[in-house]
C-alpha cells in the first residue's frame, strides 16, 4: 500500500503526515506500507516509527551532494 504524500513536496498536494501511516497500519496490519513524498534522511525515522515498512524517495537522491551518505542514512532507519 502506497501512502503519499507524507511530507510537503512539490506538485503532490497537501501532505498527509505520519498519521496516515499510523492509520494504515491499524486498518491493514498485514499489508506493507510504503511512504512517499518529501522523505529524506532527516525524517525517514519518523516514517518507520509511524508504521512504514518501506519508503520510496526521488528528491532525496537527486538533491543529495553525498549520495552514499544519504543511502546509508535511509537504510539505517530500517535496522
Secondary structure, 3 states (H helix, E strand, C coil): CEEECCCCCCCCCCCCCHHHHHHHHHHCCCCCCEEECCCCCCCHHHHHHHCCCEEECCHHHHCCCCHHHHHHHHHHCCC
